[in-house]
Amino acid sequence: MSPVIYFVAAIAEIFGCFAIWNWLRLGKSVLWAVPGAIALMLFAVFLTRVDSAFAGRTFAGYGGVYIATSLLWLWLIEGVPPDRWDIAGAALCLAGAGLILWGPRTV
């Protein structure tokens, strides 16, 4: 279930940041900050739902999913397809996240 929660958390975080981006960088209404703040709070709540004993490991594993989801957002929402370097980088990040989350532990 963790990958699904990570993906939902990433969508919430990316939307929240995108809303703030629209307000501050694109000059849109300050009202963009309201759904942005709500989405960022939901992002934090979703991360607490990941089954992990340690917050740091949860956040580190999330990083790879966030990167891959950001590139998906870039493509689907902003209309810019990822290039081969984006895809290779995201694959590397997802592999690293998987290793962090599911690598064998002695403790």
N, C-alpha and C positions, 0 to 999 in steps of 0.2 A: 504493500500500500504506500510505502514511502515515496516511490517515484511519482505517483499520482499527486500526492500531497505537495511534493516539491514543485511539480509543474503548476498546480493551482496557485501556490505561493508565488511562483515566478510571474505568472500572469498578473496577480494582484500588485506585486512590486513594480513591475514594468508599467502597468497602467497608471499606478500612482505617480511614478516618476515622470511618465509621459504627460500626465495632466499638469503637473507643476512646470514641466518644460514648456508646455503650450502657454501657460500663464506668463512665466518669466522670460522665456526666450523668444516666443512668437507674438507677444503682446496681446494675448487673448485675455478675456475677463478674469478678474480675481476669483470669480465663482468656479473656475477650473480647480482651484485649490481645495475646495470642499470634497468632491469625489476623490481627488488625489490623496488627501489626508485619510479618508475612510479606507481607501484601497491599501494604503501603507500600513494602517492598523490591522487590517485583515491579513496582510502578508505576515506580520509578526505572530498573529494568532495561529495561522496555518503552520508556521514552522514549529510551534510548540506541540503540534499533533504528530510529528515524526517520531517513530519509535527508536529512540536513541538515548543512551544513558548520559551522554555528555553534550552540552550545548555547542561547544567548539567543534566537535566532530560533525554535528548536525549542520552547522553553518558552513563548514569546509566542504562537505558533500554537496550542499545546496549550490555552491559556487559553480560547479560544472553544469548543473541543470539550468541555472540562471543564464549562463553564457549561451547555451544552445537555444534556450527559449527566446533570448534577446535577438538572436539571428533570425529565428522564425518570425518574430514581431517585425523586424526590419523588412522581411520579405512580404509578409501578408498584410501588414498595416501601412507600412511606409512605401511599399512598392519597389524596394531595392533587393534584388535577389542576392543571396550570399555567393561569394566567389569561392574558388577552391581552397584558398587560404583560410577563409572563414570556416568552411566545413572541416578542414583538417584540424584547425585549432579547437573547434567545438568537440570534435571526436576525441582529441587528446585530453581536453578538460573533462569530458564525460568518463573516459577511462580512468583518469585520476580520481574523480569523485567516487566511482565504483570501487576503486582500490581502498580509498579512505573508509567508505561505508561498510564494505563487505569483505575486506581483507582479513585473513586469519589473525586472531589476537591471542596473546598468551595470558592475558588477564581478563 
